[in-house]
């Protein structure tokens, strides 16, 4: 606050609080990476990768189940042609 560091307090539910005295002040807040945030991003990326791999592995089953009819079938056909280059 006003170019000086101040302590932030948490309320236990994730809300960050600061005490600001009366008057006009400048507050700069920085959002930085933490170990928990980095771990969360890695877990999200790993989950997305697993979903993509499972979708590619199960693609023949999806095509058979959809009969290539409807929106899902057309989407699978389009994606498979993009993937194989046909």
N, C-alpha and C positions, 0 to 999 in steps of 0.2 A: 504494500500500500504506500503510495507516494514515494516510489523508488526504494522502499525498504522492505525486506522480507518480514512476513508475519506468519503466525501459526494458523493452520486450518484445523478445524475440529470436525469429526464425523458424528452424525446423530445415531449411528448404529444401523440405519437402513440404506446407507449409501449416499445420503445427502451431505455435502460438505458445507460447513458453516464458518464464517469469519465474523469477528466483532469489529464493527465500523463505528467509530465515534461520530457524533454529530458534526455536520459541516460537509464541505466539498472535498472529495478524495479521488485519487486515481488508483484503480485496482487492476493489476495484471495477473491473470491466472494462466498457468501453463498446464497442458494436458500431456503427460509424458508416459512412455511405456514403462510398465512394471513387470516383474516376473509373472504375475498372475495373468496379465493381459497377453503377454507373449505366449504363455502356455495355452491360453484360450484360443488365440489365433492359430497356433499349430494344430490344436485338436480340431478346429473348424476346417482347416485345410485338409487334414488327414481324413476327416469324415466326407468331405466333398470328393476327394480322390477315391475313397472306397465306393461311394455311390456311382461315380463314373465308371469304375472298373466293373462293378456288378451290372450296370446297365449294358456295357459292351459284351460281357460274358453271357448275359441272359437275352441278348438281342434276338436270336432265333426263336426263343420261346415267346417273346413279345410279338414278333411278326406272326407266328402261328396262332397265337391267341387272338390277335386283332384281325387276322384274315386280311390284313392290309386295307380294311374298310374303316371308314370313320376318320376322325381327326388324328387319333393316335397312329393308325395304320399309315396314313399319308405322311405323318411326321417321321415315323420310323423309316419309310421308304425313302423320303428325302434325305434323311441323315445317313442312311446306308449308302446311297448313291454319292453323297459328298465324301464319305469315308473311303469308298472303294474307287472313286473317280469315274464311275459309269454315268 
